[in-house]
Amino acid sequence: MRLSLRFIIPLLLAVGAIAYAVVPLVDELTLRWFMRDLDIRATLIANTVQDPLQDLVRTRNRARILQLFSRITRDERLFAIAFCPASAEPPIARPTLPPEVACTNLERFSGSSVESHLLNSAQGPVLVSVRPLDVEGTALGDLVLVHDMSFVARRSEETRKYLFFFFVGLGATIALITVAIAQLSWRGWVQGLQALLRGEGLWRPSDRPDAPELRPIAGDLRALIRDLEAEHRSRDEEQLNWTPETLRGILRADLPGHEVMVVSNREPYIHIRRNEVIALWRPASGLVTAMEPIMRACSGTWIAHGGGSADREVVDEHDRLGVPPERPAYQLRRVWLSPEEEAGYYYGFSNEGIWPLCHIAHVRPIFRSSDWEQYVAVNRTFASAVVEEAKSPDPIVLVQDYHFALLPRMIQEALPTATIVAFWHIPWPNPEAFGICPWREELLDGLLGSTILGFHTRFHCNNFVDTVDRLLEARVDREMFTVSYRGKLTAVKRYPISIEWPPSPSLVEKPVEQCRTAVRNRHGLPADHAVGVGVDRLDYTKGIEERLRAVERLLERQPEWVGRFTFIQIAAPTRARIEQYQEYESRVRAMAARINDRYAGAPQPPIVLLVEHHQPLDIYEYYRAAEVCMVTSLHDGMNLVAKEFVSSRDDERGVLILSQFTGAARELPEAVIVNPYDTDQTAAALHMALCMPAGEQRARLRLMRGLIQEFNVYRWAGRMLIDAASMRRRGRLLDRAATPERLSRRPSSGAREGARGK
């Protein structure tokens, strides 16, 4: 025992000395860590309040500034805030500002070292951050942010507690090992000590993982590190800046090594032969607008129907090519369809059946058994393409839209461990309306092969769950919004789709004034002529007829706009082989011609109808040139034109008139919301938009732009991927939990024999 004590006491003293040296170092590192985080947070707050603060400073509204500061300081870690004007005006500060911090001594807190900003005030330790505010090179003053540092002491105390227990456990373990070794003979002890000094025995790397006495300590240490990392890097969805890098980070953190695939009917790039030249064309599609930046971020594979006249000429032997052409970021796999398949699957069942069924636009859906057969066959063809392109047994497959209602089930049967996220881009009708489809059960069965099924709005989620409850023998959980069917759980979730933010620099690099001049010169309009714009596919759900009627009614009720206002309708041709679309195009052309003939005496036409495809650069030029953008859909899932117009107006001018029957109306209430069926109301809204003061336009657009910035397309995709990762983890846990349960329920051999005897 005396021999043991000779070694135990020095070892314990050594462990205590190490702990005595490590704890202050950890405290210092923790302090620096939090001070750097708070300083970064101060920059974020300053950037956020700069716009509203500069307006209030210009109007010298001290009361409103104090109200703004009060809202900001509700954060428990922000102790006080003040503004020191660059002029001789008195400072504006919250009462909690420490007396040691004054506008006259800000130099001491402006150094490059964050540690120099730390102050021990009467209220406790605080961190002072000073951020200069300026507008277009003119200094407004300094924003002073005082952060409460008392929480650092609490965190340090918790860390010290963890380290104390760790070193106690380490010392106890070393003491036990030493006592055991001391029981050996003196020669054995000396030999063991020599081996230890040579780095052999206990501390050999090959022995370290298998030492059972170290496993509790290692486990505790790993848990401590995980807790500290989670506290520092906890992901708060409301505070993430959603960018392509954020999306890639989610893939690395939550879905490491997993591939992402997209399946859609419409391809993001179409190659068309024009004489001897192959032209590249990007289709006018909300789906493409939303998904293309996501695929650039994820570097996955996009599987789509190759319908361009030169599409086959540019792919490799596996029907693939890298896109975008100028800088390939992901793979496009093209699937070829015969004319009969395209006619039945796309023009027939999808767009003469499901499309009018889901849109309340007063067009009767048509269902043919031959179209249904082609729809099933094409869905099976795309399922085969997914299996061919999958590089792993459990890819994440994002199935897009009503063309592939059967595809999730087919993929799930071929790749049982795949995570399938199906997104329905159009509205989902009520059970009575959907019930007229002859293959309603088959469509629902196909969609319920998804791991997650997404819609734009909660209303559409409710309609889908009601439809399943009415038409299938399935277990519906309305609290969790899940459907259990055929032994599989499908989550039904709301994912309001959005657009890329910020918009691509190429789309907004042309100044607004140049856009205004170019558009007016192109159509022979005077420089001060008011212009409205509409951008749609030539589809009967988009309310183009109702829009033109509203323009005509505006000129009737407000004749001062005759010759002073022109509405430019960009209408991309679509589904020209379907009779209803042919008739609709004829009606729109006739209506535009009739209105122009009615006001033929005006110096400028009231309507300019452009029935042709436009590239995104051209469309954004019209957005930026117009005083008003009209979105008057009769029924729409979301309508991204509304969000594109808002994102294009970095000058904070222009008015959005938005149909109440779009999903976007639920997200952009600052737009002028109308019922497109009410012609007088829509005409009055158009007059109000044309007369709206610049200040009100700016206030409305700022709110809408802020929402699109926060809820952009990367957040839309990120939420789906985060939910997909959660579903994957939950599924694996349930599978592991089910294995011992199944084993425990397996009858014994005697019981089985008894059962056979009976």
Phi, psi and omega in degrees: 000318178299322179297320179296317182296329179301329181263326184294313184298312177299323180296316180295322177296320179296317178298318179297320179297318178298314179299319180298327181277327187283320186302312177299325179296318178297318178301317182293316179298318179298317180298313180297321180301309183290326179294320177295318178299316181293326179292320175297320180296326178297319177298318179298316179296317180298318178295326182289319186270358186299312183297306180296327183291321182295324177295317181291324179294319180297324180274358180056039181267084184295324181296317180292326178295317178295324176297317177299316179296324179297318179295320182292321184280007172294337174298126186296339181269352178260106189283317183203163178213145180212159176232125179253104183296151177288335179279187182277006181293152181293152179291161178240121187213154172287151181298338183280000180297126180299144180296338180289345181257116180223158182296340183276347182235036182286345183299326183293341180256009185255009181289165180286336180278126180295328183297334181289348181272354184282137184221133175265095182270178179294333180274356181124184182290135178224158176245126184255123178241132180244126181233120177288142177245132177216158179232116178052045176086351180264124182286128175271325184151200182239137174261124183252122180242126181247115183261136177285124182257009183294333181293337179296321179299320179296316180296320180297321179297317178297318180297316178299323179296314178301315182294323178301310180296324180297311182290328174299314179296321179296316180296319180296319180296316179296321179297317180296318179296320181294318179298319180295319181290326182295342179285348178286170176293159181302322180292317178298321178298315180297316179296319178295321178295319178297318178296322179296318179293331178279358180084020182257179173073245187300322189261013175295137182303327181291334180274336192302315182292336186262003181285108186295331182288343180266348184298317178301320181293315180298320178297317178297319181294317178298320179297319179298314180297318179298318180297316181295318180294319180296321180294322183281324188245027179299136185265112175257112186302330182287342185251355180289140171268104190280113181222173173304324179295322177299317181296317178295323178297321178296318179297319180291320186279316187260334182227057184295130176078004183264140180270150179244130180234145176240137175237125177212160174286314183278131178270153184284337179225132181240133177257125184236135177272125175238103187059244181260004185248139174264116181261147177258131184228135176257121186290153176278091184216129176297325179297314180295319179303321183279318190277331187298313177295333178292316180293327175296326179283325187269341180056047181258213180233131178250121179255124185209164177285125176272102184249359181285150183294339179243014183299322183289338186281344187249354181271164177274191183292345178258016179064034180241157168206154178274135179224158353298152186301323184288334180203084186303129180239342179205171182261136172252119176255121182264138178249133184260136178240146176284161177304324180292319178295317180296320181294317184280315184285313187271298183288326184278274189294318184292311192254347169258348180250286187293318184302303178292334177297319185272342179255127177277078182235015172062037171241128185287127176289149180240127180239125178236141180295327178294322176295319180298319179298318178292323178299315178297316182296317181291320176301321178292323177298317179291326176297320177297320179296321178298315180297320180295320184278341183293127179266356181215163180284349184228059178288167170260118185246121178260103182269126189249117159083180192287349178291342188230049179294332181271345189296319181304316179295319180296318178294318182297325179287327180277325181233081188300333182266003179290149174259117188248118177248109179261134178238127182261105189281346182252170180297158171249126185283176176286165184302323181296316180292315182293333184294347179282348180289127181296336183246041184295318181294322180295320179295316179296319178299318179296315181294326181283004167283353181284151169285316177227136176240121187249146174228166181288321189231159176296328179299317179291324175299316179299317180299318181295313181298320177298321180295315178298316181298326182280323193252343183237157171273081183227156177265119184251126175254104184281344177282316180267352183054059174231155177233125176256119185212131180055040177074013182232142181259131177239126176271131179254116189229157178262121176228090179293118186287156181216199184235174179291138174221134354289159179299156180307133182305328181295335182281335185238013182286334179283123183302151183302317182298322177293323177297316180300314182295316183297315181293317181291321177294323181298325184251013177065040181254148178296161184296327182264015182286134178282137184231134169248156182221145171227137182230114184206162161286154182281074187238142183292348177276349188274353174070034181290321177299315180298325179295314181293325176297321180295321177297316179297319180293325175301315182291332176289314185277332181232076186297347178294344179273352178295125182081355180243352182223134177229134177256124180256116180255113173269117185233104181283127179300144181206143173048047186292347180279349182268134187300319181298325180286324176298315179295322181294317178299320179297319180294319180295315179298318181294320180294316178299317180295319181296317180295317179296322178294323181297325181248039182297336180282350180286148180296334180230144181289144178286334184234133168239114183254120181245092180270083181194162179281142176234143177282158182306323179301318181291321181295317179294331176296319177292319177305313187284343181269344191268151171277331185221140169241128181251125174237103188239044180301143177280335175192127185210148177292304177226300187078098183276349176301320180301316181288326177297316180299315181297316182292333182285340188266071176288352174276356179058039174232159181106155183232136176258122172259122193230132178293140178290349183264017174255153173295330181297332181297334178283339181258337185239064181292347179285347172292167175276105186274133183224161167263108186297340177287340180267095186297318181296317179297317181293321177295320178295322177296323178295318177296318179297320180295318181291335181258003187293132178297153182299323180297318179291321176302315181297317181297317180294314183293325179298317179295317181291319179295323177298320179293316181294325177298318182283319182252068181267183186293333179289327175291321177303310180291321181298320179297319179296318181290321177297316178296322178297318178297319179296318179295322178296314180297317181297320180297320180293321178297318180294322178296317179293323180290329183284334184297307178295331180294319179294322179295321182291335181272350182293126182291152178291165181298323179295320179294322180294320179296320178297320179296321179295321180297321178292000000 
